[in-house]
Amino acid sequence: MRLSMIAAVGKNRELGKNNALLWNIPEDMHYFHMMTRGHVVIMGQKTFEAIGMPLKKRINIVLSYDKLFSPQGVFVVKNKQEALQLAYEQEKAGEIFIIGGAMIYTLFFKEAERLYLTCIEASFPEADVFFPPYEDIFTKKVSEKKGNDTMFSYTFFIMEKL
Ligand SMILES: NC(=O)c1ccc[n+]([C@@H]2O[C@H](COP(=O)([O-])OP(=O)(O)OC[C@H]3O[C@@H](n4cnc5c(N)ncnc54)[C@H](OP(=O)(O)O)[C@@H]3O)[C@@H](O)[C@H]2O)c1
């Protein structure tokens, strides 16, 4: 079983603002769906609210301290240990994905073995949440693929810890 994180970041590890993304990159959205489809995904309550519904064709695990938070179609857990235990029970395809946001990437940073990171070649000074510093930790590059659209150039990296 592999525990992976998947995220898209700006040049300064920007993740989002006002509980939303800072860009709309269809190819990255497609990539996210392709990589996570059929797997267990783990996210924070704010990211779940930002997405607005359970992700289809995935088992959704949402972390929240709020005992009254119980939306349809997702498993709600109250700590990291519960999230991991449930994810390991439910995952049938060999890879669990941590899908954010900032709090949850930080929470699982130590355990995560692989990072799928889309690096966007732009800065977003308005950002209010950031991916944790990863450059000295995920030092093994597994693959790298460039992409671009009318607004942005970006690179899809897959990285692991040495
Ligand atoms: N660029 C990307 O790839 C990407 C990916 C995902 C998200 N994002 C962005 O990231 C932002 C959201 O990130 P965020 O850091 O603000 O929020 P988050 O990590 O999505 O969720 C935080 C919430 O998770 C719950 N939580 C956190 N730690 C917990 C723990 N140890 N045990 C139980 N529950 C815990 C709490 O929910 P309660 O308050 O309910 O207790 C907390 O408020 C948005 O802007 C979103 O668009 C970007």
The ligand as an SDF file (V2000), in Angstrom:
LIG
                    3D

 48 52  0  0  0  0  0  0  0  0999 V2000
   -3.8690   23.5860   -4.8310 N   0  0  0  0  0  0  0  0  0  0  0  0
   -4.2730   22.3950   -4.4010 C   0  0  0  0  0  0  0  0  0  0  0  0
   -3.8360   21.3470   -4.9000 O   0  0  0  0  0  0  0  0  0  0  0  0
   -5.2630   22.3120   -3.2880 C   0  0  0  0  0  0  0  0  0  0  0  0
   -5.7390   21.0770   -2.8560 C   0  0  0  0  0  0  0  0  0  0  0  0
   -6.6510   21.0460   -1.8020 C   0  0  0  0  0  0  0  0  0  0  0  0
   -7.0730   22.2220   -1.2090 C   0  0  0  0  0  0  0  0  0  0  0  0
   -6.5650   23.4050   -1.6700 N   0  0  0  0  0  0  0  0  0  0  0  0
   -6.9530   24.6650   -1.0320 C   0  0  0  0  0  0  0  0  0  0  0  0
   -6.5750   24.6120    0.3300 O   0  0  0  0  0  0  0  0  0  0  0  0
   -7.4760   25.4410    1.0930 C   0  0  0  0  0  0  0  0  0  0  0  0
   -8.0410   24.6480    2.2390 C   0  0  0  0  0  0  0  0  0  0  0  0
   -6.9660   24.2410    3.0840 O   0  0  0  0  0  0  0  0  0  0  0  0
   -7.0260   24.4750    4.6720 P   0  0  0  0  0  0  0  0  0  0  0  0
   -5.6800   24.1730    5.2110 O   0  0  0  0  0  0  0  0  0  0  0  0
   -7.6060   25.8230    4.9210 O   0  0  0  0  0  0  0  0  0  0  0  0
   -8.1200   23.4210    5.1440 O   0  0  0  0  0  0  0  0  0  0  0  0
   -8.2020   21.8110    5.0420 P   0  0  0  0  0  0  0  0  0  0  0  0
   -6.8480   21.2300    5.3210 O   0  0  0  0  0  0  0  0  0  0  0  0
   -8.8670   21.4340    3.7810 O   0  0  0  0  0  0  0  0  0  0  0  0
   -9.2350   21.4800    6.2160 O   0  0  0  0  0  0  0  0  0  0  0  0
   -8.9850   21.9190    7.5290 C   0  0  0  0  0  0  0  0  0  0  0  0
  -10.0320   21.3390    8.4470 C   0  0  0  0  0  0  0  0  0  0  0  0
   -9.7920   19.9410    8.5960 O   0  0  0  0  0  0  0  0  0  0  0  0
  -10.1180   19.5450    9.9160 C   0  0  0  0  0  0  0  0  0  0  0  0
   -8.8920   19.0650   10.5690 N   0  0  0  0  0  0  0  0  0  0  0  0
   -7.6320   19.5420   10.4290 C   0  0  0  0  0  0  0  0  0  0  0  0
   -6.7600   18.8310   11.1650 N   0  0  0  0  0  0  0  0  0  0  0  0
   -7.4870   17.8720   11.7810 C   0  0  0  0  0  0  0  0  0  0  0  0
   -7.1640   16.8080   12.6780 C   0  0  0  0  0  0  0  0  0  0  0  0
   -5.9010   16.5880   13.0750 N   0  0  0  0  0  0  0  0  0  0  0  0
   -8.1560   16.0190   13.1230 N   0  0  0  0  0  0  0  0  0  0  0  0
   -9.4250   16.2350   12.7210 C   0  0  0  0  0  0  0  0  0  0  0  0
   -9.8140   17.2210   11.8720 N   0  0  0  0  0  0  0  0  0  0  0  0
   -8.8440   18.0210   11.4030 C   0  0  0  0  0  0  0  0  0  0  0  0
  -10.6990   20.7640   10.6220 C   0  0  0  0  0  0  0  0  0  0  0  0
  -12.0930   20.7380   10.3230 O   0  0  0  0  0  0  0  0  0  0  0  0
  -13.2260   21.2890   11.3820 P   0  0  0  0  0  0  0  0  0  0  0  0
  -13.0250   22.7760   11.3590 O   0  0  0  0  0  0  0  0  0  0  0  0
  -14.5110   20.8160   10.7880 O   0  0  0  0  0  0  0  0  0  0  0  0
  -12.8940   20.6550   12.7000 O   0  0  0  0  0  0  0  0  0  0  0  0
  -10.0210   21.8940    9.8550 C   0  0  0  0  0  0  0  0  0  0  0  0
  -10.7330   23.1040    9.9250 O   0  0  0  0  0  0  0  0  0  0  0  0
   -8.5000   25.9510    0.0820 C   0  0  0  0  0  0  0  0  0  0  0  0
   -8.1140   27.2280   -0.3860 O   0  0  0  0  0  0  0  0  0  0  0  0
   -8.4320   24.9310   -1.0310 C   0  0  0  0  0  0  0  0  0  0  0  0
   -8.8820   25.4650   -2.2650 O   0  0  0  0  0  0  0  0  0  0  0  0
   -5.6990   23.4740   -2.6820 C   0  0  0  0  0  0  0  0  0  0  0  0
  1  2  1  0
  2  3  2  0
  2  4  1  0
  4  5  1  0
  4 48  2  0
  5  6  2  0
  6  7  1  0
  7  8  2  0
  8  9  1  0
  8 48  1  0
  9 10  1  0
  9 46  1  0
 10 11  1  0
 11 12  1  0
 11 44  1  0
 12 13  1  0
 13 14  1  0
 14 15  2  0
 14 16  1  0
 14 17  1  0
 17 18  1  0
 18 19  2  0
 18 20  1  0
 18 21  1  0
 21 22  1  0
 22 23  1  0
 23 24  1  0
 23 42  1  0
 24 25  1  0
 25 26  1  0
 25 36  1  0
 26 27  1  0
 26 35  1  0
 27 28  2  0
 28 29  1  0
 29 30  1  0
 29 35  2  0
 30 31  1  0
 30 32  2  0
 32 33  1  0
 33 34  2  0
 34 35  1  0
 36 37  1  0
 36 42  1  0
 37 38  1  0
 38 39  2  0
 38 40  1  0
 38 41  1  0
 42 43  1  0
 44 45  1  0
 44 46  1  0
 46 47  1  0
M  CHG  2   8   1  16  -1
M  END
$$$$
